[in-house]
Amino acid sequence: MSIEQTNKAIVGKYFDEYWAKGNVSIVDELCSDDFLISYPNHGPRRGKAEAKQMLSEFREAFPDLTFRAYDTPMIAEGDYVAARWVGGGKHTGVAFDDLAVGKLSKANTGKEIYFSGITLFTLKDGKITREIAEEGGLTVLQQLGLVPQPNPGKEIKYDAAGDQIYP
């Protein structure tokens, strides 16, 4: 098996367990001790404990939160794996203030978020060392009512399965 195939298998397992199922313990198995995870809506987190805390708090606020691979296969080159994803959930849990802009100061607002992004994973010696993403952060903030809605005709829409609709 090539290094690219091995790395895609590691990232696939991590993504399925961590992001799709919410299993934060997978970080201990597949990530390095100095693991860095950074998403624009949450900011950078360093180390396994901070990565676990980030997702645990996110899922406390959005209990049905889940993400999945979207539209294209993972792409690998050497120690790097790129993946496109889509996901979201409904705010039926605790108040939530882990956002770059604004906060949900009340629990259970019922607001739904659906957005996509692309993540670049870096691996070394079979461990994920970095997870750096670009995500639809503006879309999330608009869906939560924390920033103004898009101008007419500029909306990003998703179908019932959570897939982006391209008019």
C-alpha positions as CSV (number, residue, x, y, z in Angstrom):
1,M,0.0,0.0,0.0
2,S,1.4,3.4,-0.9
3,I,1.9,6.2,1.6
4,E,-1.0,8.1,0.0
5,Q,-3.3,5.1,0.4
6,T,-2.3,4.6,4.0
7,N,-2.8,8.3,4.8
8,K,-6.2,8.4,3.1
9,A,-7.2,5.3,5.2
10,I,-6.1,7.0,8.4
11,V,-7.9,10.3,7.6
12,G,-11.0,8.4,6.5
13,K,-11.1,6.5,9.8
14,Y,-10.5,9.7,11.8
15,F,-13.1,11.7,9.8
16,D,-15.7,8.9,10.2
17,E,-15.1,8.5,14.0
18,Y,-14.4,12.1,15.0
19,W,-16.6,14.2,12.8
20,A,-19.4,11.8,11.7
21,K,-19.9,9.9,14.9
22,G,-18.5,12.3,17.5
23,N,-16.1,9.8,18.9
24,V,-13.4,12.1,20.4
25,S,-11.3,9.2,21.8
26,I,-10.1,8.5,18.2
27,V,-7.8,11.5,18.6
28,D,-5.7,9.5,21.0
29,E,-5.2,6.7,18.5
30,L,-4.7,8.7,15.2
31,C,-3.3,12.1,16.1
32,S,0.1,13.2,17.3
33,D,0.7,14.6,20.8
34,D,1.3,18.1,19.3
35,F,-1.8,17.8,17.0
36,L,-3.1,21.2,15.7
37,I,-6.7,21.5,14.6
38,S,-7.9,24.9,13.1
39,Y,-11.3,25.8,11.7
40,P,-12.1,29.5,11.1
41,N,-15.3,29.4,13.2
42,H,-13.5,28.0,16.2
43,G,-9.8,29.1,15.9
44,P,-6.7,27.0,16.4
45,R,-6.6,24.3,19.1
46,R,-3.3,22.7,20.1
47,G,-3.0,19.2,21.5
48,K,-5.4,16.2,21.9
49,A,-7.3,17.6,24.9
50,E,-8.2,20.8,23.1
51,A,-9.3,19.0,20.0
52,K,-11.5,16.7,22.1
53,Q,-13.0,19.7,24.0
54,M,-13.8,21.6,20.8
55,L,-15.9,18.8,19.3
56,S,-17.5,17.9,22.7
57,E,-18.6,21.4,23.3
58,F,-19.9,21.8,19.7
59,R,-21.9,18.6,20.1
60,E,-23.3,19.7,23.5
61,A,-24.9,22.7,21.7
62,F,-25.7,20.7,18.5
63,P,-26.4,17.1,19.6
64,D,-27.3,15.9,16.1
65,L,-24.2,17.5,14.6
66,T,-22.5,15.3,11.9
67,F,-20.3,15.7,8.9
68,R,-19.6,13.5,5.9
69,A,-17.4,13.4,2.8
70,Y,-19.0,15.5,0.0
71,D,-18.9,15.3,-3.7
72,T,-15.3,14.5,-4.4
73,P,-12.9,11.8,-3.2
74,M,-10.0,12.5,-0.8
75,I,-6.9,13.6,-2.7
76,A,-3.5,12.6,-1.3
77,E,0.1,13.6,-2.1
78,G,2.9,12.4,0.2
79,D,2.1,13.5,3.7
80,Y,-1.0,15.5,2.8
81,V,-4.6,14.5,2.4
82,A,-7.3,17.0,1.2
83,A,-11.0,16.3,1.7
84,R,-14.2,18.1,1.0
85,W,-17.1,17.7,3.5
86,V,-20.6,18.9,4.3
87,G,-22.5,18.8,7.5
88,G,-24.4,20.5,10.2
89,G,-27.1,20.1,12.8
90,K,-29.7,21.8,14.9
91,H,-29.1,23.9,18.0
92,T,-31.1,22.0,20.6
93,G,-28.5,21.9,23.4
94,V,-26.7,24.3,25.6
95,A,-25.8,28.0,24.9
96,F,-22.7,28.2,22.6
97,D,-20.0,30.8,22.5
98,D,-17.2,29.0,20.7
99,L,-17.5,31.1,17.5
100,A,-15.2,33.7,16.0
101,V,-18.1,36.1,15.8
102,G,-21.1,36.3,18.2
103,K,-22.6,33.6,20.3
104,L,-25.8,31.7,21.0
105,S,-26.5,33.1,24.5
106,K,-29.6,30.9,25.0
107,A,-30.0,27.2,24.9
108,N,-32.1,25.4,22.4
109,T,-32.7,28.1,19.8
110,G,-33.7,25.6,17.2
111,K,-31.5,27.3,14.6
112,E,-30.0,24.9,12.0
113,I,-26.6,25.1,10.3
114,Y,-25.6,23.4,7.1
115,F,-22.3,24.2,5.5
116,S,-19.4,22.7,3.6
117,G,-15.6,23.1,3.7
118,I,-12.3,21.7,2.6
119,T,-9.7,20.3,5.1
120,L,-6.0,19.7,4.5
121,F,-4.6,17.0,6.8
122,T,-0.8,16.6,7.4
123,L,0.5,13.3,8.6
124,K,3.8,12.1,9.9
125,D,4.7,8.5,10.9
126,G,1.1,7.4,10.6
127,K,-0.3,10.2,12.8
128,I,-2.3,13.2,11.9
129,T,-0.3,16.3,13.0
130,R,-2.4,19.1,11.5
131,E,-6.0,19.5,10.4
132,I,-6.4,22.9,8.8
133,A,-9.7,23.9,7.2
134,E,-11.5,26.5,5.2
135,E,-15.2,26.3,5.9
136,G,-18.4,28.1,5.1
137,G,-18.1,30.2,8.2
138,L,-20.0,33.2,6.8
139,T,-22.9,30.8,5.9
140,V,-23.0,29.5,9.5
141,L,-23.0,32.9,11.0
142,Q,-25.8,34.0,8.7
143,Q,-27.8,30.9,9.5
144,L,-27.4,31.6,13.2
145,G,-28.5,35.2,12.7
146,L,-25.2,36.6,14.0
147,V,-24.4,38.5,10.9
148,P,-26.6,40.0,8.1
149,Q,-28.2,37.7,5.6
150,P,-26.8,37.5,2.1
151,N,-28.0,39.9,-0.6
152,P,-30.9,38.4,-2.7
153,G,-29.7,35.9,-5.1
154,K,-26.4,35.2,-3.2
155,E,-27.9,32.7,-0.7
156,I,-26.3,29.2,-0.4
157,K,-29.0,26.6,-0.2
158,Y,-29.0,23.0,0.9
159,D,-31.4,20.2,0.2
160,A,-33.0,17.8,2.8
161,A,-29.9,15.5,2.6
162,G,-27.6,18.4,3.4
163,D,-26.2,18.7,-0.1
164,Q,-25.5,22.1,-1.5
165,I,-27.9,23.1,-4.3
166,Y,-26.3,24.7,-7.3
167,P,-28.9,26.6,-9.3
